[in-house]
Structure formats: structure tokens, C-alpha cells
Amino acid sequence: MKQPFLLLFTFILFINNNLYAQVFSPDEIRHLQKQAQRITIVKDKWGVPHVYTKTDADAVFGMMYIQCEEFFEKVENTLINRLGRQAEVDGERELYQDLWARTFIDSTKAIQLYHKTPKWLRKLCDAYAAGINFYMISHPAQKPRLISRVQPWMVLMNNIPSIANSNLTEAEFRAFYSKDASLSLSYLPDLAREYQEMGGSNGWALAPSRTQSKNALLLINPHSEFYGRLEIHLVSKQGLNAYGAPFLGQFNIFQGFNDFCGWMHPVTLSDAKDLYSETIEKKDGKYSYRYNGELRGVDSSQVTLRYKKGNELLSKTFTVYRTHHGPVVAVRDKKWITLKSNESNIDVLAVNWLKTKAKSFEDFKATVDKRVLVGNNIVYADRDGNIAYWHGNFVPKKDPAYDWKRQVDGSTNATEWQGTHALSELPQYVNPTNGWVQNCNSTPLYGAGVFDTLMSHKPAYMLPDGHTPRAMNAVRLLSKLQNATIDDVISAAHDSYLPNAARFLPSLFKASETVSQDSALTLLSSPVQTLRNWNFRTDTTSVATTLAVLWLERIIALNVAKLKRPLANEEQYSLTNGASISTDFISPAEQLNQLALVVQDLKKEFGTWEVPWGKLNRFQRNKEGQPFSNARPSWAVPATPGYMGSLNAYVSRKSPQAKARYGATGNTFVAVVEFGKTLKAKTILTGGASTNPNSPHFTDQVKGYINGQFKDIFFYKKDVLNAAEKTYRPGE
């Protein structure tokens, strides 16, 4: 019997001296080979791949093939995760992550979506699968963990909300479904993430009135986990000419630019999904929930998941519950909690592709006017000199009288979404008179510098983002930028001033003056004096930077501990990114005690508290999975975490094998682009373009990354060919 979405036959075929030992027919392999021959990949002297094709579909094929060349395990893992099959390879501990994914979408639904997808987009889905499959066929030594064949519909499993960004904890979700719909549970904290700084980004756009060339400039500066970004250039004869960084496992360039315009997507807290508190009744073994004074039946379905245990593959079946608001995801105070979110999988995929081909401001605006992008702001600039900023994109209309940061009453239609806000209703700036816009995961009220009184009257659920210290720093710097060049923007984006050091250390200084002189805390006089003598600028030789970063880290933990539980993501994020820190509730003695603990820890680790920041804060690039170690080469890094106000955000963490802290998240792919008749841009990528430790491109961008010395990109084909290091086709 033929089954169109299952693997039927295994063929072993020798083609071009390569062993193809995969579940593909000879005709399929010949077809993939033919497609691969239509694609030319040129890697320039930095190892950056440039893909040249006739069609957009072939460009997608090339994109996915290259992703697999560098990150095959991670690309496969994104698929395993989306399919809800992580437990099959990593064991029972991943069952509830799998259940979360399958609660929102499964293969049956994804296949249905694929057949509803417009023909032009379906071709890209086909090419997505083809590029990954051809990589596996042509690299038989690269054994997949689970997925031996990728299907085109898999890319449409692209809109699963994150647990962490849904004002939930995995512990709550796990507890609910492990207890089989208990009504007796309450909030369960996730202590491992409560105090961690979450990711973020910086996006700036400067109008011609602010630049030397009289062309618009755009800063693209995402902050995320290291070594999950690829710098790539896609060109097709169907009008595609896009350069930037995709998310692994996706085929669009998420942050980037084409020859006309550029786009940057900082994370937003503008509310696009909500929790509902459902009043549940159980009768004759069936569940109902109250809505507008009536009882409605709770929908349920069975989900069977497989998981690895030793050498066995076992299975477990769950009953997943749902109301009209969405799936049940937790229980709090004897009420079930449901999650309502946006499920525009097809439109999300389409918008993220179409924006890369926009050739006018009107094109770009019409594309984002689909209003399906969740969790992202948009910073924009183009060749005509336009700059723009939209805060959020998919924002439901809701009654502003409710506190949408936490669950709302699900038993009344008063809390229902009332449609979606038009693009014109979102907080935004289009060609503002000051000549620049910025967003650093921050409130739009300072998006053009001064507080926007008119915008402050928008609904509160549009404006939960605090004024982050990175945004304060951006406003300070951008306000002074005149006749700016690409290098000026790069320099500003690496400015060493730390606003939150200047903001909060005076409180510590005052504490040192008010605490009794006979206290043991007077032993801190030298560390305090070191901080007093500091100019609030980070440097690898600065002991004060070390003291300030570690002290404020502890102050943030005290702030987070005071937050109301369940934690609201908006409140927790605003603390860990430095926006809403306070020392007002912390006694002078306790502020000094926190510094004493910092000094104590430094003495324990290094034998002295006088540890320069560059000795503690390091960059080390290792082979995937290899732990950080003091024994291997590393570099001192001046950048600090974003909560200090460092625009060049750099979060370093300890490992059991190391005394120092090593970079884990922060700047990844960073670009500054000038949109003139001839496009110019400079970029930097964490470490280098290659994931192979034996490649010269594994660490050839490290010094530029640390010191803010970006490389000129090659955008036009003649320049790419002149800088070519390697030219090949997929499979060669």
C-alpha cells in the first residue's frame, strides 16, 4: 500500500563516488541531484556562504544544505523538538516538552496546513525538505539521531509558543498532566530560570539627516545563545537578494537586509498570548467549564508519546484537555489554566519570507500588515531614506481594565479577544523628526528619545516593557550622533559606559557612610573606594567592573525574590534585563552585605578580591559539547551583561571545570548597513563562520567580535567572486 508521507524502501546507490544509504528511491535521488546542480555556493574569505540560483526554491534548498553543513545536529534537533519526539532520543525527562509541542500541533495538522499552503510557498516547503534530505544522502557518515527523512510539512510546525514566555513554568505543566487533571495543585516555581537574564536585542535606525552619506543606516544587533546563527547571502533570479541570519531549522533570513531595505526584530513583551482561569466541574467522569453562566463540555484527546528507557522504546498516553480558549496547561487555586495564542502557521512562514523581497516601504509595510508576528518589534530602514519602528505586530484587542500579565477570568466573554489591533494602532514611529529610532527590548515611549506623552495613552497591555538601561544608553548616544558613518554606529554600539553602575552604586556609597563604623562591614572600605574611583566604564583591566557586575547581579536576585508569584514574564524580564531594579527596599547593611559576599566569593576563587574584569570574563570557543576550561585558550572581554546597560551585551557563566566565566549569550550576528545606491555593510559573527575547530574560520572573527572591529561584507557578485575562497555545488 502506498503511504505518501512514510518511508517505504531503502536503496543503496553509488553516485559520484558517494555512498547513498538512505530511504530514497533512485528517481528521488536523481531529482535531488539535478536540483543541487542548479545551485552555486561561493564561500568568501571569511567563510560566509553566498548562494546563487535561478529560483527562490533552489535558494531555500541551498540555505538548508548549508545549515546542515555547519549545524546538522542542531537542525535535526529543531525538527525533533517541533515534532514532539525529543524523549525518543533523550529519554523520559523530555516527555513533557514533547507533550507541550504536541498540544499545539501534530503531524496530522501540519500535513493539512501544507495542503492549504499557497503553491508558491509550498514550493519553498518542498525545497526546505529537499535541501536537508540531500545533505543526509550525500553525507552518509553523518548519522541522524532520529529523522532519516524530512517532509515538507515539518517546516509548518513553526508556531509553538514557548513555555517560559507564556507566564508558565514547565513544572506546572508537568505537574498537571502527570497528576491526570488534578484540581489540587498550585503554582510551582522554576528556580533555575527566575534569576537568569533572558535574551534580548538592539535595533537602531538613523535617517539621512543624521548620517554623513545622507543614506539611512540600520543596526541589527540580536542577543541570543552563541553558535546558533549562520551568516548567509541568498540570491535568485526571482528577485531574491537577502543577506543576514536565519534561525536554525527555518529557511527565511529573520534578521537581515536586501538591496533595498533592512529589518531588525528585538523581542517585545507586548501582549500576544494570554492565560485564562477556567472554573471546572466534574460529573459522571466528564469535565465541564463555566462560561457566561452555562456549562460547556471540556474537549479532550489522546496523545501517545514514545520515550527511550535504556535500550527500550516505551510509550505513554496522555489525555489533553482544551476549552474554546485553548489547551489546558496548568492548575492554580483549584482552577484549570488555559493558554490562548496565535496559530497562523502559514501566514507566519509567508510573512517572514516576503519581507526579504520587499522593494519599497509600501511593500514591506503591506507584508507586516498581515499582523501575525508574535513576540517581536520591527526596526526598519531603506534606500529611500525611510526609517520606522513598530512595537509588536500581532496584538489582540482586549479590555484594558484587566491585568493581562496574569490569568484572567475565563468564565465571562468580557475577557475575550475582540479582534486584532490594526498596524496603525500599534505604538510606532515612521520617519520621526529627531532622525532616529531605537528599541532595546524596551518601552516604545522612548523609541525616538524623549518620553512620548501621546503614546503613553495606549492600552497598558501594549506597554509592559520597561525602559531598559540599554535603551537609556542608546538614547544618550543616538541623541549626540550627527554625520554618522557605519564605523560611528559600530563604535556607539560598543560604548563602554554602564548606566546602571552610575544609577545604583551611589546607593551603596551612601550605605557605606551610614552603617556603623565598628561593623565588620567596614572591612569593605577598600572595595568601596575602588568603586568610588571608577568612571562607570567597563574595561578588561577594571576591578571595579568586576565588583559592580557581581554586586548588581545579587541585587537583582533580591528584587526577583520579592515579586508576586506566579511570576509574570513582563515583571521578571524587566528586572533581569535591568529596567526595574530598586535598592529602596534593601537596607544599607544588606547592600554592603551583598558586596561582602561578592568579595568573599572572589577571594575563594582567586585568592584576592582585586580581580580585573578581563580575568573573570572570558571568551572561549570549543568544539560542540566540550565544557569550558581554564586550560584552553581564551580571550578577555570588556562587555558586560545587558542589565548593566552594556549595549554590547555579553553574559558569561561558570562551569565546574573553570574559575573564570565564559561567554554563553549576547551579541551573535551583528550588522550595520548603509542603504545607498550601492549598499554597504559591516558585520561580525560570534567567533567565526565555521563550526569546525580545524577551520581557520572557527575563531578568525574573535578579536573583531571583542573589540568592535567589523568586517566589510561582500554583497555584489563581482566582489564575492574576487573574494572567493571556495566555490562548489551541494553534494560536492
C-alpha positions in Angstrom: 0.0 0.0 0.0 1.4 3.4 -0.9 1.7 5.9 2.0 2.8 9.3 0.7 4.3 10.6 3.9 6.1 7.5 5.1 9.4 5.9 4.0 8.8 2.7 2.0 12.1 1.5 0.6 15.8 1.5 1.3 18.1 1.9 -1.5 21.9 1.7 -1.6 23.2 3.6 -4.5 26.7 4.8 -5.6 26.6 8.1 -7.4 29.6 10.4 -7.9 31.7 8.1 -5.7 29.4 8.8 -2.7 27.6 6.1 -0.8 23.9 6.9 -0.6 22.4 4.7 2.0 19.1 6.4 2.7 15.4 5.6 2.4 15.0 7.3 -1.0 14.2 5.9 -4.4 16.7 6.2 -7.3 14.4 8.6 -9.0 14.2 10.8 -5.9 18.0 10.8 -5.6 18.4 11.7 -9.3 15.8 14.5 -8.9 17.7 15.9 -5.8 21.0 15.7 -7.6 19.6 17.6 -10.5 18.3 20.3 -8.2 21.7 20.5 -6.4 23.4 21.1 -9.8 21.4 24.3 -10.3 22.9 25.8 -7.1 26.2 27.5 -6.8 27.7 28.2 -3.4 30.6 30.6 -3.0 32.3 30.9 0.3 34.2 34.2 0.7 37.5 34.8 2.6 35.6 34.9 5.9 33.8 31.6 5.1 30.5 33.3 4.6 28.4 31.4 2.1 26.7 33.2 -0.9 24.1 31.1 -2.7 23.3 31.8 -6.3 20.3 30.2 -8.0 17.6 30.8 -10.7 14.6 30.3 -8.3 13.7 31.1 -4.7 13.1 27.4 -4.1 16.6 26.5 -5.1 17.9 29.2 -2.8 16.0 27.6 0.1 17.5 24.2 -0.9 20.9 25.8 -0.7 20.1 27.6 2.6 19.1 24.3 4.3 22.0 22.3 2.8 24.5 24.9 4.3 22.7 24.9 7.6 23.3 21.2 7.7 26.9 21.6 6.7 27.6 23.6 9.8 24.8 22.6 12.3 23.3 19.3 11.3 22.7 18.1 14.8 21.1 21.3 15.8 18.9 21.4 12.6 17.8 17.9 13.3 17.1 18.7 16.9 14.8 21.6 15.9 12.8 19.1 13.9 12.8 16.5 16.7 11.6 19.2 19.2 8.9 20.5 16.9 7.6 17.0 16.2 7.4 16.3 19.9 9.8 13.4 19.7 12.7 14.5 21.9 12.0 11.8 24.5 12.6 9.2 21.8 16.3 10.2 21.8 16.9 11.8 25.1 14.7 9.8 27.4 11.7 10.1 29.7 12.8 13.5 31.1 11.7 15.1 27.8 8.2 13.7 27.8 6.5 16.9 28.9 8.4 19.1 26.5 7.1 16.7 23.8 3.6 16.8 25.2 3.8 20.6 25.1 4.7 20.6 21.4 2.0 18.1 20.5 -0.6 20.0 22.5 -0.4 22.8 19.9 0.3 20.9 16.7 1.0 17.4 15.4 1.8 15.9 12.1 -1.8 15.4 11.1 -2.5 19.1 11.5 0.8 20.1 9.8 0.0 17.9 6.8 -3.4 19.6 6.5 -1.7 23.0 6.7 0.8 22.0 4.0 -2.1 21.2 1.6 -3.7 24.6 2.3 -0.4 26.5 1.7 -0.3 28.7 -1.4 1.5 27.0 -4.3 4.5 29.4 -4.3 5.1 28.8 -0.6 4.6 25.1 -0.9 7.5 25.0 -3.4 9.7 26.6 -0.7 8.5 24.0 1.8 9.4 21.3 -0.7 12.8 22.8 -1.2 13.3 23.1 2.6 12.9 19.3 3.0 14.9 18.6 -0.2 18.0 20.6 1.0 18.1 18.7 4.3 17.4 15.3 2.7 20.1 15.8 0.1 22.6 16.7 2.8 21.9 13.4 4.5 22.1 11.5 1.3 25.4 13.0 0.3 26.9 12.6 3.8 26.1 9.1 4.8 28.7 9.2 7.6 26.5 11.9 9.3 24.1 9.7 11.1 20.8 11.3 12.2 19.6 10.7 15.7 16.0 10.1 14.6 14.9 11.9 11.5 16.1 9.9 8.4 13.8 11.8 6.0 12.4 15.3 6.3 8.9 16.0 5.0 7.9 19.4 3.6 5.1 19.9 6.1 7.5 19.8 9.0 8.6 23.4 8.5 4.9 24.4 9.2 5.3 23.3 12.8 6.8 26.7 13.3 4.4 28.5 15.8 4.6 26.6 19.1 4.6 29.1 21.9 7.4 28.9 24.4 6.5 27.8 28.0 8.9 30.3 29.5 7.4 33.2 27.6 3.8 32.2 28.4 3.9 33.1 32.1 4.1 29.4 33.0 6.7 27.0 34.2 7.4 23.6 32.8 7.0 22.3 36.4 3.3 23.4 36.4 2.6 21.8 33.0 4.3 18.6 34.1 2.5 18.5 37.4 -0.9 18.9 35.8 -0.6 16.2 33.2 1.4 13.8 35.5 -1.4 14.0 38.0 -4.1 13.4 35.4 -6.1 16.6 35.6 -5.7 17.3 39.3 -7.5 20.3 40.9 -5.4 20.4 44.0 -2.1 21.7 42.6 -0.8 25.3 42.9 1.9 27.4 41.3 5.3 25.6 41.0 8.3 27.9 40.6 11.1 27.3 38.1 14.0 28.5 40.3 16.6 27.6 37.6 15.3 30.4 35.3 13.9 33.0 37.7 17.2 34.9 38.2 18.6 34.4 34.7 18.9 37.3 32.3 16.7 36.5 29.3 17.8 37.2 25.8 17.3 40.5 24.0 18.4 42.6 21.1 19.2 46.2 20.0 17.8 47.7 16.9 18.6 51.3 15.7 17.8 53.2 12.5 19.2 56.5 11.5 17.6 58.8 8.9 19.7 60.6 6.2 19.5 63.8 8.3 21.8 62.1 10.9 24.3 60.4 8.6 27.4 61.6 6.7 26.5 59.9 3.5 22.8 61.1 3.7 21.8 57.5 3.4 19.8 55.6 6.1 21.7 53.4 8.5 20.4 50.3 10.3 21.9 48.5 13.3 21.0 44.8 13.5 22.1 43.5 16.9 20.4 40.4 18.2 21.4 38.9 21.5 21.0 35.2 21.8 22.7 31.9 22.6 26.0 31.6 20.9 26.6 29.3 18.0 23.1 29.0 16.7 23.3 31.6 14.0 24.6 31.5 10.4 25.6 34.5 8.3 24.4 33.8 4.8 23.6 35.5 1.5 20.8 34.2 -0.8 20.4 35.4 -4.4 17.9 34.2 -7.0 16.8 35.4 -10.4 13.3 35.7 -9.0 14.2 38.9 -7.2 15.7 37.5 -4.0 18.9 39.2 -2.8 18.9 38.9 1.0 21.8 38.8 3.5 21.6 38.1 7.2 20.9 35.5 9.8 18.2 32.7 9.9 17.1 30.7 12.9 18.4 27.2 12.5 15.7 24.9 11.1 14.0 27.8 9.3 14.5 28.9 5.7 13.9 32.7 6.0 16.5 35.3 6.9 15.0 36.5 10.1 17.3 39.5 10.8 18.9 41.0 7.8 18.6 43.2 4.7 18.3 43.1 0.9 19.5 45.7 -1.6 16.6 48.0 -0.8 15.7 47.7 2.9 16.6 46.0 6.2 14.7 44.7 9.2 15.6 44.0 12.8 13.4 42.2 15.3 14.0 42.9 19.0 12.0 40.8 21.5 8.8 42.5 22.7 6.7 42.0 25.7 3.6 43.5 24.0 0.9 41.0 24.9 0.1 38.5 22.2 -1.0 35.4 24.2 -3.0 35.1 27.4 -3.8 32.7 30.3 -7.4 32.0 31.3 -8.7 30.7 34.6 -11.4 28.1 34.0 -14.0 27.0 36.6 -14.2 23.2 36.2 -16.9 20.8 37.3 -16.7 17.0 37.1 -19.8 14.9 36.7 -20.1 11.2 35.7 -16.4 11.2 34.9 -16.7 14.1 32.4 -15.3 17.6 32.8 -17.2 20.9 32.1 -16.3 24.5 32.5 -18.5 27.6 33.3 -18.9 30.2 30.6 -21.4 33.1 30.7 -23.5 31.2 33.3 -23.7 28.0 31.4 -21.7 24.7 31.4 -19.7 23.7 28.4 -18.0 20.4 27.8 -14.3 20.3 28.0 -12.8 18.8 24.9 -10.3 16.0 25.3 -8.0 14.0 23.0 -5.4 11.2 23.5 -1.7 11.9 22.8 0.6 8.9 22.8 4.3 9.7 23.1 7.3 7.3 22.9 10.3 7.6 25.1 13.7 5.9 25.4 14.4 4.0 28.5 17.7 2.1 28.4 17.6 0.1 25.2 13.8 0.0 25.0 11.4 2.4 23.4 8.3 2.7 25.6 5.2 4.7 25.3 2.8 6.7 27.5 -0.6 8.1 26.7 -1.9 11.4 28.0 -5.4 12.9 27.8 -5.0 16.5 26.7 -7.8 18.9 27.6 -9.0 22.1 25.9 -11.6 24.8 26.2 -12.5 27.3 23.5 -9.7 29.5 24.8 -7.0 26.9 24.1 -5.3 23.9 25.7 -5.2 23.4 29.5 -1.7 23.9 30.6 -1.7 24.2 34.4 -3.9 24.3 37.5 -3.8 27.2 40.0 -6.0 27.7 43.1 -8.2 24.7 42.0 -8.9 26.3 38.6 -7.6 25.0 35.3 -5.4 27.4 33.3 -5.7 27.5 29.5 -3.5 29.3 27.0 -4.8 31.3 24.1 -2.3 32.1 21.4 -1.9 32.9 17.7 -1.9 29.9 15.3 -1.2 31.5 12.0 1.5 29.0 10.9 1.1 29.5 7.2 1.0 33.3 7.4 4.0 33.5 9.7 6.0 31.5 7.3 4.9 33.6 4.3 5.5 37.0 6.0 9.0 36.0 7.1 9.8 35.2 3.5 8.0 38.0 1.7 9.7 40.7 3.9 13.1 39.6 2.5 11.9 40.5 -1.0 10.3 43.9 -0.2 11.4 46.6 -2.7 9.7 49.6 -1.3 8.4 50.9 2.0 4.9 50.1 0.9 5.9 46.5 0.1 7.4 46.0 3.5 4.5 47.7 5.3 1.9 45.6 3.4 3.7 42.4 4.3 4.0 43.1 8.1 0.4 44.4 8.0 -0.6 40.7 8.0 0.0 41.2 11.7 0.9 37.6 12.6 4.4 38.0 14.1 4.4 37.3 17.8 6.9 38.4 20.3 8.8 40.8 18.0 9.2 44.5 17.4 10.3 45.8 14.0 13.1 48.3 13.3 13.4 49.3 9.6 15.4 51.4 7.2 15.6 51.6 3.4 17.3 53.1 0.4 14.7 55.9 0.0 15.7 57.2 3.4 12.7 55.9 5.4 13.1 54.7 8.9 10.4 53.1 11.0 9.7 51.3 14.2 6.6 49.2 15.1 6.1 47.9 18.7 4.7 44.4 18.4 2.8 43.1 15.4 0.1 40.6 16.4 -1.6 42.4 19.3 -5.2 41.3 20.2 -7.7 43.9 21.3 -8.7 43.4 24.9 -10.4 45.1 27.8 -7.6 47.2 29.3 -9.3 47.0 32.8 -7.9 43.5 33.3 -4.4 42.7 34.4 -3.3 40.7 31.3 0.1 39.9 32.8 -1.6 37.1 34.8 -4.5 34.7 34.2 -7.9 36.4 33.7 -11.4 35.0 34.4 -12.3 32.6 31.6 -15.9 32.3 32.7 -17.1 35.5 31.0 -17.0 36.9 27.5 -15.7 40.2 28.9 -12.2 38.7 28.7 -12.4 37.5 25.1 -10.1 39.0 22.5 -12.0 41.5 20.4 -10.2 41.2 17.1 -6.6 42.3 16.4 -5.2 45.9 16.5 -4.6 47.4 13.1 -1.0 48.2 12.3 -1.8 51.9 12.6 -3.0 51.4 16.2 0.3 49.9 17.4 2.9 52.2 19.1 5.2 53.3 16.2 7.4 55.9 14.7 7.7 56.4 10.9 10.3 59.0 9.9 10.3 60.9 13.2 11.7 64.4 13.1 14.5 63.6 15.5 16.1 61.4 12.8 16.4 58.1 14.6 14.6 55.3 16.3 15.7 52.6 18.7 14.4 49.6 20.5 16.5 47.6 23.1 13.7 45.3 24.4 12.3 48.4 25.9 9.2 50.6 26.1 8.3 52.4 22.9 7.7 55.5 24.9 11.4 56.5 24.4 11.7 55.0 20.9 12.6 58.4 19.5 14.3 59.7 22.5 12.0 61.9 24.6 9.0 60.5 26.5 6.1 60.2 24.2 3.1 61.5 26.1 0.6 60.7 23.3 1.8 57.1 23.0 1.6 56.7 26.8 -2.2 56.6 26.5 -2.1 53.3 24.5 -3.6 50.3 26.3 -1.3 49.0 29.2 -1.0 45.6 27.6 0.9 47.2 24.7 3.4 48.8 27.0 4.6 46.3 29.6 8.3 46.7 28.6 10.4 48.8 30.9 13.0 51.4 29.9 16.0 49.1 29.9 19.4 50.5 30.7 20.5 49.5 27.2 17.7 51.8 25.8 18.8 54.6 28.1 22.4 54.2 26.8 21.1 54.1 23.2 19.1 57.3 23.7 22.1 59.0 25.2 24.4 58.0 22.3 21.9 58.5 19.4 21.0 61.9 20.6 24.6 63.0 20.0 25.2 61.2 16.7 25.5 63.6 13.8 27.0 63.0 10.4 27.3 59.3 11.5 29.1 56.7 9.5 28.9 52.9 9.7 32.0 53.0 12.0 30.4 55.6 14.2 27.4 53.4 14.8 29.6 50.4 15.5 31.6 52.5 18.0 28.4 53.6 19.7 27.0 50.1 19.8 30.2 49.1 21.8 30.3 52.1 24.1 31.8 51.2 27.4 29.6 53.3 29.7 27.4 51.3 32.1 24.3 53.4 33.1 23.1 51.0 35.8 26.5 51.3 37.6 26.1 55.0 37.7 22.5 54.7 38.7 22.8 52.2 41.7 26.3 52.5 43.1 25.6 55.8 44.8 23.1 53.9 47.0 26.0 51.6 48.0 28.3 54.6 48.7 25.6 56.1 50.9 25.2 52.8 52.7 28.9 52.7 53.4 28.6 56.1 55.1 25.6 55.2 57.3 26.5 51.8 58.6 28.2 51.8 62.0 32.0 52.1 61.8 32.5 49.3 64.2 30.7 46.9 62.0 32.6 44.1 60.3 31.4 45.5 57.1 33.9 48.4 57.4 36.4 45.8 56.0 34.8 46.7 52.7 36.4 50.2 52.7 38.9 49.3 50.0 36.4 47.7 47.6 34.0 50.6 48.1 36.8 53.1 47.5 37.7 51.2 44.3 34.1 51.6 43.1 34.1 55.3 44.1 37.2 56.0 42.0 35.6 54.3 38.9 34.3 56.2 35.9 31.5 53.6 35.3 33.2 52.4 32.1 33.9 48.8 31.6 37.4 47.6 30.8 39.2 44.3 30.9 41.7 45.8 33.5 38.9 47.2 35.7 38.5 45.6 39.2 35.5 48.0 39.8 33.7 46.4 36.8 34.0 43.0 38.4 32.7 44.3 41.8 29.8 46.2 40.2 28.6 43.4 37.9 28.6 40.8 40.6 27.1 43.1 43.2 24.2 44.2 40.9 23.6 40.5 40.0 22.9 39.9 43.7 20.7 43.0 44.0 18.6 41.7 41.0 18.2 38.3 42.8 16.8 40.2 45.9 14.4 42.1 43.6 13.2 38.9 41.9 12.6 37.2 45.2 10.1 40.0 46.1 8.0 39.6 43.0 4.5 38.3 43.3 4.0 34.6 42.4 3.1 33.2 39.9 5.8 35.3 38.2 4.7 37.4 35.3 7.2 37.3 32.5 6.8 41.0 32.0 7.9 41.7 35.6 10.7 39.1 35.8 12.2 40.2 32.4 12.1 43.9 33.4 14.2 43.0 36.4 16.7 40.6 34.9 17.4 43.0 32.0 18.0 45.8 34.4 14.9 48.0 33.8 13.1 47.9 37.1 15.8 47.3 39.7 15.4 49.0 43.0 17.6 49.3 46.1 14.9 51.3 48.0 13.7 48.2 50.0 17.2 46.9 50.7 18.8 48.2 54.0 22.2 49.9 53.9 23.6 47.0 55.9 22.2 44.4 53.4 23.6 46.3 50.4 27.0 46.2 52.0 26.5 42.5 53.0 25.9 41.7 49.3 29.2 43.3 48.4 30.8 41.4 51.2 29.6 38.2 49.7 31.0 39.2 46.3 34.4 39.9 47.9 34.2 36.6 49.8 33.5 34.6 46.6 36.3 36.3 44.7 38.8 35.5 47.4 37.7 31.9 47.5 38.1 31.5 43.7 41.1 33.7 43.0 42.7 34.3 46.4 42.0 38.1 46.1 39.0 40.4 45.6 41.1 42.5 43.2 40.2 40.5 40.1 40.2 42.5 36.8 37.1 42.0 34.8 39.0 40.5 31.9 40.4 37.8 34.1 36.9 36.8 35.2 35.0 37.5 31.9 36.3 35.4 29.0 35.5 34.2 25.5 36.3 30.6 24.6 35.1 28.7 21.6 35.2 25.0 22.0 34.1 22.0 20.0 30.3 21.5 20.3 29.6 19.9 23.7 33.1 20.5 25.1 33.0 22.2 28.5 34.8 25.5 29.2 38.2 25.1 30.8 40.9 27.3 32.2 43.4 25.1 30.4 42.4 26.1 26.9 43.0 29.4 25.1 40.5 32.2 25.9 40.3 35.9 25.5 39.4 38.8 27.9 36.1 40.5 27.1 35.2 44.1 28.2 31.5 43.7 27.6 29.1 43.1 30.5 25.6 41.7 30.8 22.8 43.8 29.5 21.5 44.6 33.0 24.4 46.9 33.4 23.4 48.9 30.4 26.0 47.4 28.1 24.8 47.7 24.6 27.4 45.1 23.6 25.6 42.6 25.9 27.7 39.6 27.0 26.5 37.1 29.5 29.2 34.7 30.8 28.7 31.7 33.1 30.9 29.5 35.2 31.4 25.8 34.6 32.6 23.2 37.0 36.0 23.0 35.3 36.7 26.7 35.3 37.2 29.6 37.8 36.5 32.2 35.2 33.2 32.9 33.5 32.9 32.2 29.8 30.5 33.8 27.2 27.3 31.9 26.6 24.8 34.5 25.3 25.0 38.0 23.9 25.9 39.5 20.5 25.7 36.9 17.8 25.3 38.1 14.2 25.7 41.9 14.2 25.4 44.2 11.2 25.5 47.9 10.4 24.0 48.6 6.9 24.1 51.7 4.8 21.3 51.9 2.2 22.6 54.0 -0.7 22.6 53.4 -4.5 25.4 51.0 -3.6 24.7 49.0 -0.5 27.5 48.9 2.1 27.6 46.9 5.3 29.9 45.7 8.0 29.2 42.6 10.1 30.6 40.4 12.8 29.7 36.8 13.9 30.5 35.2 17.3 33.8 33.5 16.8 33.7 32.8 13.1 31.6 31.4 10.3 32.7 27.7 10.7 31.8 25.3 13.4 34.8 23.1 12.6 37.6 23.6 15.2 40.2 22.8 12.5 38.9 25.6 10.2 40.7 29.0 10.1 37.1 30.4 10.3 36.4 28.9 13.7 38.0 31.9 15.5 39.0 34.4 12.8 36.4 36.9 14.0 37.1 36.6 17.7 39.2 39.8 18.0 36.9 41.8 15.9 33.9 40.5 17.9 35.5 41.5 21.2 36.9 44.8 20.0 34.1 46.0 17.8 36.1 45.8 14.6 33.7 44.5 12.0 34.5 43.1 8.6 33.3 44.6 5.3 30.8 42.2 3.6 30.7 41.1 0.0 27.3 41.8 -1.4 27.7 42.3 -5.2 28.6 39.2 -7.2 31.8 40.6 -8.7 33.1 41.4 -5.2 32.0 38.0 -3.9 33.9 36.2 -6.8 37.0 38.4 -6.2 37.0 37.3 -2.5 36.0 33.7 -3.2 37.8 31.0 -1.2 35.7 28.1 -2.3 33.1 27.5 -5.0 31.0 24.3 -5.1 27.6 22.8 -5.5 25.7 20.9 -2.8 27.0 17.4 -2.6 30.5 18.2 -3.9 
